[in-house]
């Protein structure tokens, strides 16, 4: 039974449940759980096929999913020019990952290129070598940097998608479980992955991808139409608006009429007072 290396945690062999190397037996009998044994427990949760990446150090190490997998011994770093015989996710691919790739993944694993989406033109793709270069079909990113954006998957999402599409769900879940947001990838893309998984080859997946995108376009247009209709309902009824304006005009006319009547009453009162004053003056003169 091979022992996991202290200096190199990345291994392709996984210990079965209850299995342990001889070096751990004495400590276990003594009831002591050493740090080395803890590492072995972690090792059981790894993936039993090669997982690798070419890292171009474009990303913030604190946010880089590839670097986090590397720190946990779940992925191996490759040098530029180093050949990888498993599935390699690359824009040079002419086929999508599909269930027919299962045997390739089982034998030789999967690899990604860790780089920035904004700097793809800086990557020497000609030196990223594999006989099995592949593309991923339409999926939606759920990582914190590109959440909700189609196609913009990071390394762990791309690897998880590859494992799901080739029937290694447990490997995908192992990788995603290392991230607090990892569960959301399957929650958002579960329906898409199930549809792709029913396909037999790349051609069928591409056809299914086109149907999915057509469905989403129809849903988007229907949602936009519903939104426009809701906006129309929120607009003021022109008939009601005219009635309000007419009511305001009538009210204004009534107020104006009342003001005119009040003015007439005031004028009449002033005239009466003026007449009374004139009569009083005449009576005064008569008395004199």
C-alpha positions as CSV (number, residue, x, y, z in Angstrom):
1,X,0.0,0.0,0.0
2,X,1.6,3.3,-1.0
3,X,2.0,5.9,1.7
4,X,1.1,9.6,1.1
5,X,4.2,11.7,1.0
6,X,4.8,14.3,3.7
7,X,6.2,16.8,1.2
8,X,3.9,16.0,-1.7
9,X,0.3,15.6,-0.6
10,X,-1.0,15.2,-4.2
11,X,-1.5,11.5,-5.0
12,X,-3.9,9.7,-7.3
13,X,-4.4,6.8,-5.0
14,X,-7.2,7.0,-2.5
15,X,-7.4,4.9,0.6
16,X,-10.6,3.0,1.1
17,X,-12.8,3.6,4.1
18,X,-11.2,2.0,7.2
19,X,-7.8,1.5,5.4
20,X,-4.7,3.1,6.7
21,X,-0.9,2.9,6.2
22,X,1.3,0.9,8.6
23,X,2.9,4.1,9.9
24,X,-0.4,5.1,11.5
25,X,-1.1,1.8,13.3
26,X,1.0,2.3,16.4
27,X,-0.4,5.8,17.1
28,X,-4.0,4.5,16.5
29,X,-3.5,1.7,19.0
30,X,-2.1,4.1,21.5
31,X,-5.2,6.2,21.2
32,X,-3.3,9.1,19.7
33,X,-4.4,10.9,16.5
34,X,-1.3,12.5,15.1
35,X,-1.2,15.3,12.5
36,X,0.0,12.8,10.0
37,X,-3.1,10.7,10.6
38,X,-5.3,13.8,10.2
39,X,-3.7,14.3,6.8
40,X,-4.6,10.8,5.9
41,X,-8.2,11.5,6.8
42,X,-8.2,14.5,4.5
43,X,-6.6,12.3,1.9
44,X,-9.6,10.0,1.8
45,X,-11.7,12.9,0.6
46,X,-9.6,13.5,-2.5
47,X,-10.2,12.5,-6.1
48,X,-9.0,9.1,-7.4
49,X,-8.0,10.4,-10.9
50,X,-5.4,13.0,-11.9
51,X,-6.5,16.6,-11.5
52,X,-4.1,19.3,-12.7
53,X,-3.7,22.9,-13.8
54,X,-1.4,25.2,-15.6
55,X,-1.3,28.3,-13.3
56,X,-0.4,31.6,-14.9
57,X,-0.7,33.6,-11.6
58,X,-3.2,36.1,-13.0
59,X,-5.6,35.9,-10.1
60,X,-5.7,37.1,-6.5
61,X,-4.3,34.1,-4.5
62,X,-7.0,34.7,-1.9
63,X,-9.8,34.3,-4.5
64,X,-8.1,31.8,-6.8
65,X,-10.0,28.5,-6.7
66,X,-7.1,26.6,-8.3
67,X,-4.6,27.8,-5.7
68,X,-7.0,26.8,-2.9
69,X,-7.3,23.3,-4.4
70,X,-3.5,23.2,-4.7
71,X,-3.1,24.1,-1.0
72,X,-5.4,21.3,0.0
73,X,-3.6,18.7,-2.2
74,X,-6.5,18.3,-4.6
75,X,-4.7,19.5,-7.8
76,X,-1.3,19.2,-9.3
77,X,0.6,22.1,-10.9
78,X,1.9,21.6,-14.4
79,X,4.7,23.4,-16.2
80,X,4.0,25.1,-19.5
81,X,5.0,22.6,-22.2
82,X,4.3,19.6,-19.9
83,X,2.0,17.1,-21.6
84,X,-1.2,15.9,-19.9
85,X,-3.0,12.9,-21.3
86,X,-6.4,13.5,-19.7
87,X,-9.2,15.9,-20.7
88,X,-7.9,19.5,-21.0
89,X,-10.4,22.4,-21.0
90,X,-9.1,24.7,-23.7
91,X,-10.5,27.2,-26.2
92,X,-8.6,25.2,-28.8
93,X,-11.0,22.3,-28.3
94,X,-13.4,21.4,-31.1
95,X,-15.6,19.1,-29.0
96,X,-17.5,19.6,-25.7
97,X,-16.9,17.4,-22.7
98,X,-19.5,14.6,-22.9
99,X,-20.4,11.3,-21.3
100,X,-18.4,9.5,-24.0
101,X,-15.3,11.0,-22.3
102,X,-15.8,8.9,-19.2
103,X,-13.0,6.4,-20.0
104,X,-10.5,9.1,-20.7
105,X,-11.2,10.8,-17.4
106,X,-11.2,7.5,-15.5
107,X,-7.7,6.7,-16.9
108,X,-6.0,10.1,-17.1
109,X,-8.2,12.7,-15.3
110,X,-8.9,16.3,-16.2
111,X,-6.9,19.6,-16.2
112,X,-7.6,23.3,-16.5
113,X,-5.8,26.5,-17.2
114,X,-5.8,28.9,-14.3
115,X,-5.8,32.4,-15.8
116,X,-7.9,35.6,-16.0
117,X,-10.8,35.7,-18.5
118,X,-9.6,39.2,-19.4
119,X,-6.1,37.9,-20.3
120,X,-6.8,34.8,-22.4
121,X,-4.7,36.3,-25.3
122,X,-1.6,36.1,-23.1
123,X,-1.7,32.3,-22.8
124,X,0.6,30.2,-25.0
125,X,-2.2,27.8,-25.9
126,X,0.1,26.0,-28.4
127,X,2.2,24.9,-25.4
128,X,-0.8,23.5,-23.4
129,X,-0.6,20.0,-24.8
130,X,-3.2,17.2,-24.7
131,X,-4.6,14.8,-27.2
132,X,-8.1,15.4,-25.6
133,X,-8.8,19.2,-25.6
134,X,-12.4,20.0,-24.8
135,X,-14.8,22.9,-24.4
136,X,-17.6,23.1,-21.8
137,X,-21.2,23.6,-22.9
138,X,-23.4,26.6,-21.7
139,X,-23.3,26.8,-17.9
140,X,-23.7,29.7,-15.5
141,X,-21.0,30.8,-13.0
142,X,-21.8,30.9,-9.4
143,X,-18.4,31.9,-8.0
144,X,-18.3,35.3,-6.1
145,X,-16.3,37.0,-8.9
146,X,-18.6,36.2,-11.9
147,X,-21.8,35.1,-10.2
148,X,-24.7,34.8,-12.7
149,X,-22.5,35.2,-15.8
150,X,-22.8,32.5,-18.5
151,X,-19.6,30.7,-19.5
152,X,-17.4,32.5,-16.8
153,X,-16.7,29.5,-14.7
154,X,-13.6,29.4,-12.6
155,X,-11.3,26.4,-12.2
156,X,-13.2,24.4,-9.6
157,X,-16.5,25.0,-11.4
158,X,-15.0,23.9,-14.7
159,X,-13.5,20.7,-13.2
160,X,-16.8,20.0,-11.4
161,X,-18.7,20.4,-14.6
162,X,-16.3,18.0,-16.4
163,X,-16.7,15.4,-13.7
164,X,-20.5,15.7,-13.7
165,X,-20.7,15.4,-17.4
166,X,-18.6,12.2,-17.4
167,X,-20.5,10.6,-14.6
168,X,-18.1,11.2,-11.7
169,X,-20.5,13.2,-9.5
170,X,-18.7,12.3,-6.3
171,X,-15.5,13.9,-7.5
172,X,-17.3,17.1,-8.5
173,X,-18.9,17.3,-5.1
174,X,-15.6,16.7,-3.3
175,X,-14.0,19.7,-5.1
176,X,-17.0,22.0,-4.7
177,X,-17.3,21.1,-1.0
178,X,-14.1,23.0,-0.3
179,X,-15.8,26.3,-1.1
180,X,-18.6,27.9,1.0
181,X,-20.5,28.8,-2.2
182,X,-19.8,25.5,-3.9
183,X,-23.3,24.0,-3.4
184,X,-24.8,26.8,-5.5
185,X,-23.1,25.6,-8.6
186,X,-25.2,22.4,-8.8
187,X,-28.3,24.3,-7.5
188,X,-28.1,26.8,-10.4
189,X,-26.8,24.4,-13.1
190,X,-28.3,21.1,-12.0
191,X,-31.1,21.1,-14.6
192,X,-28.7,22.0,-17.4
193,X,-26.2,19.3,-16.3
194,X,-29.0,16.7,-16.2
195,X,-30.0,17.5,-19.8
196,X,-26.4,17.3,-21.0
197,X,-25.8,14.1,-19.2
198,X,-28.6,12.4,-21.2
199,X,-26.6,13.0,-24.4
200,X,-24.2,10.4,-25.8
201,X,-21.6,12.6,-27.5
202,X,-20.4,16.1,-28.3
203,X,-22.8,16.6,-31.2
204,X,-25.8,15.8,-29.1
205,X,-24.6,18.1,-26.3
206,X,-24.1,21.0,-28.8
207,X,-27.6,20.4,-30.1
208,X,-29.0,20.3,-26.6
209,X,-27.1,23.5,-25.8
210,X,-28.8,25.3,-28.7
211,X,-32.2,24.2,-27.5
212,X,-31.4,25.4,-24.0
213,X,-30.3,28.8,-25.2
214,X,-33.4,29.1,-27.4
215,X,-35.6,28.2,-24.4
216,X,-33.8,30.9,-22.3
217,X,-34.2,33.5,-25.0
218,X,-38.0,32.8,-25.2
219,X,-38.2,33.0,-21.4
220,X,-36.3,36.3,-21.4
221,X,-38.5,37.8,-24.1
222,X,-41.7,36.7,-22.3
223,X,-40.4,38.2,-19.1
224,X,-39.6,41.5,-20.9
225,X,-43.1,41.6,-22.4
226,X,-44.7,41.0,-19.0
227,X,-42.5,43.7,-17.5
228,X,-43.7,46.2,-20.3
229,X,-47.3,45.2,-19.7
230,X,-46.9,45.9,-16.0
231,X,-45.3,49.2,-16.7
232,X,-48.4,50.1,-18.9
233,X,-50.7,49.3,-16.0
234,X,-48.8,51.6,-13.8
235,X,-49.3,54.6,-16.2
236,X,-52.2,57.0,-15.4
237,X,-55.6,56.3,-17.1
238,X,-56.0,59.2,-19.7
239,X,-59.8,59.2,-19.2
240,X,-59.3,59.5,-15.5
241,X,-56.8,62.2,-16.0
242,X,-59.2,64.2,-18.2
243,X,-61.9,63.8,-15.6
244,X,-59.5,65.0,-12.9
245,X,-58.6,68.0,-15.0
246,X,-62.2,68.8,-15.8
247,X,-63.1,68.5,-12.1
248,X,-60.2,70.8,-11.2
249,X,-61.4,73.3,-13.9
250,X,-65.0,73.2,-12.6
251,X,-63.8,73.6,-9.0
252,X,-61.7,76.6,-10.1
253,X,-64.7,78.1,-11.9
254,X,-66.9,77.7,-8.9
255,X,-64.3,79.3,-6.7
256,X,-63.9,82.2,-9.2
257,X,-67.7,82.6,-9.3
258,X,-67.9,82.6,-5.5
259,X,-65.2,85.2,-5.3
260,X,-67.1,87.4,-7.9
261,X,-70.3,87.1,-5.9
262,X,-68.4,88.1,-2.7
263,X,-67.0,91.1,-4.6
264,X,-70.5,92.1,-5.8
265,X,-71.8,91.8,-2.3
266,X,-68.9,94.0,-1.0
267,X,-69.6,96.6,-3.8
268,X,-73.3,96.6,-3.0
269,X,-72.6,97.1,0.7
270,X,-70.3,99.9,-0.1
271,X,-72.9,101.5,-2.3
272,X,-75.5,101.2,0.4
273,X,-73.2,102.8,2.9
274,X,-72.4,105.6,0.4
275,X,-76.1,106.2,-0.2
276,X,-76.8,106.2,3.5
277,X,-74.0,108.7,4.0
278,X,-75.5,111.0,1.3
279,X,-79.0,110.9,2.9
280,X,-77.5,111.7,6.3
281,X,-75.8,114.7,4.9
282,X,-79.0,116.0,3.2
283,X,-80.9,115.6,6.4
284,X,-78.3,117.5,8.3
285,X,-78.5,120.4,5.8
286,X,-82.3,120.4,6.0
287,X,-82.2,120.7,9.8
288,X,-79.8,123.6,9.5
